[in-house]
Amino acid sequence: MTRAEVIAAIARRLARAGIDDPRREARLLLARGLGFGVEALIAEPHASLSRSELRKAAIVTRRRAAREPLSRIVARREFWSREFLIEPSVLDPRPASETLVEVGLTRVSAGVSARAGPCRVLDLGTGSGCLLLAVLSELPDAVGLGTDISFDALTLAKRNAVRLDLGRRALFAQADWLAGLAGGWDLILANPPYVESGAIAHLGPEVRCYDPLLALDGGADGLDCYRAIVPELSWALRPGGAAVLEVGAGQAAEVAAMLRAAGLSEVETSVDMQGHRRCLTAWRPKKNQASRKKNSWKGPQTPLVCGRCL
């Protein structure tokens, strides 16, 4: 069979499985699953596939027809124009979450970290490390810490840091949100679990069956993790520092109220490319705000954290 014929056959199988835009998915599946590249498929549609390639095509097609995401099949996801390894232990990064990176970089450039020394970035629930590493890739003098409750996730995040040549500026540590950390952060990023427990069963199979429950379940109303994180932000941020939090649909107003109640100011909402209210940004006031913890993290060489570190 030629590449064009295989693509047509895959597209028919994916259409029966209810996958949107099956022909596009078929091209991507064959290109990435077999390592051809989309350009090669377009340039040589009549080239024949070997028996080994046909077997591989059948396997990846069967997995995608079972609604396993393409990114899970190839164990990679592009995020912020960089390629990240992903595994079952971490959330599959979504393009909409790039909004947090964009907003975080804007806040840094606006002067939230205008002080002596490198900008210090904290990523809570780092998963694959995509948020932290995307920000560090744009800030050559910044250092960062990614925390997660899952040691498997931290191991993967460290691998991604090394692959992106950011291993010297990024540290990863096992922690339950801000427990065991010191303050003094210029920028705090977080994309916590925010799906209501009862709504998880109604998510699409690509999410429900393949993203880890730990990264999805936000409790009965989806806000449990914000209740754990937000009250700690006022001491964790340095004066003038900013926190950028991703929120789910309909959650912005309640999380904004939590941020204001925690003593943070100038809460702003940002929308993603689809116009959804995707994240909230809040600042710790520059004056008249006592820090609960006097120590601050100086960089990868002196982590002030509890638990296992990478």
C-alpha positions as CSV (number, residue, x, y, z in Angstrom):
1,M,0.0,0.0,0.0
2,T,1.1,3.5,-0.7
3,R,1.3,6.3,1.9
4,A,-1.8,7.9,0.4
5,E,-3.8,4.7,0.5
6,V,-2.8,4.1,4.2
7,I,-3.8,7.6,5.1
8,A,-7.2,7.1,3.5
9,A,-7.6,3.8,5.3
10,I,-6.6,5.3,8.7
11,A,-8.9,8.2,8.2
12,R,-11.9,5.9,7.6
13,R,-11.1,4.0,10.8
14,L,-10.8,7.2,12.8
15,A,-14.0,8.6,11.4
16,R,-15.8,5.5,12.6
17,A,-14.3,6.0,16.0
18,G,-15.9,9.5,16.1
19,I,-12.6,11.5,15.9
20,D,-12.9,15.0,14.5
21,D,-11.0,15.9,11.3
22,P,-10.0,12.2,10.7
23,R,-7.9,12.9,7.6
24,R,-5.7,15.4,9.3
25,E,-5.4,13.1,12.3
26,A,-4.4,10.3,9.9
27,R,-1.6,12.3,8.4
28,L,-0.3,13.3,11.7
29,L,-0.6,9.7,13.1
30,L,1.4,8.2,10.2
31,A,3.9,11.1,10.1
32,R,4.7,11.1,13.8
33,G,3.9,7.5,14.6
34,L,6.3,6.2,12.0
35,G,8.7,9.1,12.0
36,F,8.2,10.2,8.4
37,G,7.4,13.9,8.9
38,V,4.4,15.5,7.3
39,E,6.5,17.1,4.6
40,A,7.6,13.6,3.4
41,L,4.1,12.4,3.2
42,I,3.1,15.3,1.1
43,A,6.1,15.1,-1.1
44,E,6.0,11.3,-1.7
45,P,2.3,10.2,-1.4
46,H,2.8,7.3,-3.7
47,A,5.8,5.7,-1.9
48,S,5.0,2.2,-0.7
49,L,5.2,1.2,3.0
50,S,7.1,-1.8,4.1
51,R,5.5,-4.7,6.0
52,S,7.2,-3.4,9.2
53,E,5.8,0.1,8.6
54,L,2.3,-1.3,7.9
55,R,2.4,-3.2,11.2
56,K,3.4,0.0,13.0
57,A,0.7,1.9,11.3
58,A,-1.9,-0.6,12.3
59,I,-0.8,-0.5,16.0
60,V,-0.9,3.3,16.2
61,T,-4.2,3.4,14.4
62,R,-5.7,1.0,16.8
63,R,-4.5,3.0,19.8
64,R,-5.8,6.3,18.3
65,A,-9.2,4.7,17.5
66,A,-9.4,3.8,21.2
67,R,-9.2,7.6,21.7
68,E,-5.7,7.6,23.1
69,P,-4.3,11.0,22.2
70,L,-1.6,11.2,19.6
71,S,0.7,12.9,22.1
72,R,0.4,9.9,24.4
73,I,1.1,7.5,21.5
74,V,4.3,9.3,20.5
75,A,5.1,10.3,24.2
76,R,5.7,13.9,23.2
77,R,3.9,17.2,23.2
78,E,4.9,20.5,21.6
79,F,4.4,23.4,24.1
80,W,5.6,26.9,23.6
81,S,7.3,25.8,20.4
82,R,9.4,23.3,22.4
83,E,9.1,19.5,22.5
84,F,8.3,17.9,25.9
85,L,8.4,14.3,26.8
86,I,5.2,13.1,28.5
87,E,4.3,10.0,30.4
88,P,1.2,8.6,32.1
89,S,2.3,10.2,35.4
90,V,1.7,13.8,34.0
91,L,-1.0,15.9,32.5
92,D,-0.8,16.2,28.8
93,P,0.1,20.0,28.3
94,R,-2.7,21.9,26.6
95,P,-2.1,24.8,24.2
96,A,-4.4,26.9,26.3
97,S,-2.0,26.7,29.2
98,E,0.5,28.7,27.1
99,T,-1.5,31.7,28.3
100,L,0.1,31.3,31.7
101,V,3.6,31.5,30.2
102,E,2.7,34.5,28.1
103,V,1.1,36.4,31.1
104,G,4.0,35.4,33.4
105,L,6.6,36.7,31.0
106,T,4.6,39.9,30.6
107,R,4.5,40.5,34.3
108,V,8.3,39.9,34.6
109,S,9.0,42.3,31.8
110,A,6.7,44.9,33.4
111,G,9.0,44.9,36.4
112,V,7.6,42.5,39.0
113,S,11.2,41.2,39.4
114,A,13.1,44.5,39.1
115,R,15.7,43.9,41.8
116,A,19.2,42.7,42.2
117,G,19.9,39.1,41.3
118,P,18.2,36.6,39.0
119,C,14.4,36.4,38.7
120,R,13.2,33.4,40.8
121,V,10.3,31.4,39.4
122,L,8.2,28.8,41.3
123,D,6.0,26.3,39.4
124,L,3.5,24.5,41.7
125,G,2.4,21.0,40.5
126,T,5.0,21.1,37.7
127,G,4.1,17.8,36.0
128,S,6.2,17.7,32.8
129,G,7.8,21.0,33.8
130,C,6.4,22.7,30.7
131,L,5.3,26.0,32.4
132,L,8.6,26.5,34.3
133,L,10.8,25.4,31.5
134,A,9.0,27.6,28.9
135,V,9.4,30.6,31.1
136,L,13.1,29.9,31.9
137,S,13.8,29.4,28.2
138,E,12.7,33.0,27.6
139,L,14.5,34.5,30.7
140,P,18.2,33.6,30.4
141,D,19.1,34.9,33.8
142,A,16.2,33.4,35.7
143,V,16.3,30.3,38.0
144,G,13.4,28.2,38.9
145,L,12.0,25.4,41.1
146,G,9.2,23.0,40.1
147,T,7.4,21.1,42.8
148,D,5.1,18.1,42.5
149,I,3.6,15.5,44.8
150,S,4.5,12.8,42.3
151,F,8.2,11.8,42.2
152,D,7.6,10.1,38.8
153,A,6.5,13.5,37.4
154,L,9.5,15.2,38.9
155,T,11.8,12.7,37.3
156,L,10.3,13.4,33.9
157,A,10.4,17.2,34.4
158,K,14.1,16.9,35.2
159,R,14.6,14.9,31.9
160,N,12.8,17.6,30.0
161,A,15.0,20.3,31.6
162,V,18.2,18.5,30.6
163,R,16.9,18.0,27.0
164,L,16.2,21.7,26.7
165,D,19.6,22.6,28.2
166,L,17.9,24.2,31.2
167,G,19.1,21.7,33.8
168,R,21.5,24.1,35.5
169,R,18.8,26.7,36.1
170,A,15.9,24.4,37.1
171,L,15.5,22.4,40.2
172,F,12.7,20.0,41.0
173,A,11.5,18.9,44.5
174,Q,8.8,16.8,45.9
175,A,6.4,19.0,47.9
176,D,2.7,19.3,48.7
177,W,2.1,22.7,47.1
178,L,3.9,25.3,49.2
179,A,4.6,23.1,52.3
180,G,8.2,23.2,53.3
181,L,9.2,26.0,50.9
182,A,10.6,29.4,51.8
183,G,9.4,32.7,50.4
184,G,10.9,35.4,48.1
185,W,9.6,34.3,44.7
186,D,9.2,36.8,41.9
187,L,6.8,34.7,39.9
188,I,4.6,31.8,41.0
189,L,2.9,29.7,38.4
190,A,0.3,27.0,39.0
191,N,-2.1,24.9,36.9
192,P,-3.7,22.9,39.7
193,P,-6.4,20.2,39.4
194,Y,-9.7,22.1,39.0
195,V,-12.2,19.6,37.6
196,E,-15.2,18.9,39.8
197,S,-15.0,15.3,41.1
198,G,-18.4,14.5,39.7
199,A,-17.6,15.9,36.3
200,I,-14.6,13.7,35.6
201,A,-16.7,10.8,34.3
202,H,-18.2,13.2,31.7
203,L,-14.9,14.3,30.3
204,G,-13.8,13.2,26.8
205,P,-12.1,9.8,26.7
206,E,-8.8,11.4,25.7
207,V,-8.7,13.2,29.0
208,R,-10.7,10.9,31.3
209,C,-8.9,7.7,30.3
210,Y,-5.3,9.0,29.8
211,D,-4.6,12.0,32.1
212,P,-3.8,11.1,35.7
213,L,-6.7,11.5,38.1
214,L,-4.3,13.3,40.5
215,A,-3.9,16.1,37.9
216,L,-7.6,16.5,37.2
217,D,-9.6,16.1,40.5
218,G,-10.1,19.4,42.2
219,G,-12.7,18.2,44.7
220,A,-16.4,18.5,45.0
221,D,-16.5,22.0,43.5
222,G,-13.1,22.0,41.8
223,L,-11.6,24.5,44.2
224,D,-9.9,22.4,46.8
225,C,-6.4,23.1,45.5
226,Y,-6.9,26.8,45.3
227,R,-8.0,26.7,49.0
228,A,-4.6,25.1,49.8
229,I,-2.5,27.4,47.6
230,V,-4.0,30.9,47.7
231,P,-3.7,31.6,51.4
232,E,0.0,30.9,51.3
233,L,0.8,33.2,48.3
234,S,1.1,36.4,50.3
235,W,4.2,35.2,52.2
236,A,5.6,33.1,49.4
237,L,5.8,36.0,47.0
238,R,8.3,38.8,47.5
239,P,6.8,42.3,47.7
240,G,5.8,43.2,44.2
241,G,5.9,39.6,43.1
242,A,3.1,38.0,41.0
243,A,1.2,34.8,41.0
244,V,-0.4,33.4,37.8
245,L,-3.0,30.7,38.3
246,E,-4.9,28.7,35.7
247,V,-8.7,28.3,36.4
248,G,-11.5,26.3,35.0
249,A,-14.7,27.5,33.4
250,G,-16.8,29.5,35.8
251,Q,-14.2,29.6,38.5
252,A,-12.5,32.9,37.9
253,A,-14.8,35.0,40.2
254,E,-14.5,32.7,43.2
255,V,-10.7,32.3,42.9
256,A,-10.3,36.0,42.5
257,A,-12.2,36.5,45.7
258,M,-9.8,34.1,47.4
259,L,-6.8,36.0,46.1
260,R,-8.2,39.3,47.4
261,A,-9.0,37.8,50.8
262,A,-5.4,36.6,51.0
263,G,-4.2,40.1,50.8
264,L,-3.1,40.1,47.2
265,S,-4.0,43.1,45.0
266,E,-4.8,44.1,41.4
267,V,-6.3,40.7,40.4
268,E,-6.5,40.5,36.6
269,T,-8.1,37.9,34.3
270,S,-6.6,36.8,31.1
271,V,-8.3,34.9,28.2
272,D,-6.8,32.2,26.0
273,M,-6.9,32.0,22.2
274,Q,-10.5,30.7,22.3
275,G,-11.6,33.7,24.4
276,H,-12.1,31.6,27.6
277,R,-11.1,33.1,31.0
278,R,-8.0,31.0,31.4
279,C,-5.9,32.5,34.2
280,L,-5.8,35.0,37.1
281,T,-2.8,37.2,38.0
282,A,-2.4,38.8,41.4
283,W,0.4,40.8,43.1
284,R,1.7,41.0,46.6
285,P,1.7,44.7,47.6
286,K,5.2,46.2,47.6
287,K,4.8,47.7,51.0
288,N,3.2,47.1,54.4
289,Q,3.0,43.3,53.9
290,A,5.0,41.2,56.4
291,S,6.4,37.9,55.2
292,R,5.7,34.9,57.3
293,K,9.1,33.4,56.4
294,K,12.3,35.4,56.3
295,N,14.5,33.0,54.3
296,S,14.3,32.9,50.5
297,W,15.5,30.6,47.9
298,K,18.7,31.8,46.2
299,G,18.8,29.5,43.3
300,P,19.3,25.8,42.3
301,Q,22.3,25.5,44.6
302,T,20.4,26.2,47.9
303,P,16.9,24.7,47.8
304,L,14.8,25.3,50.9
305,V,12.4,22.5,50.5
306,C,11.3,19.3,52.2
307,G,11.1,15.9,50.6
308,R,13.1,14.4,47.7
309,C,14.9,16.7,45.4
310,L,16.2,16.3,41.8
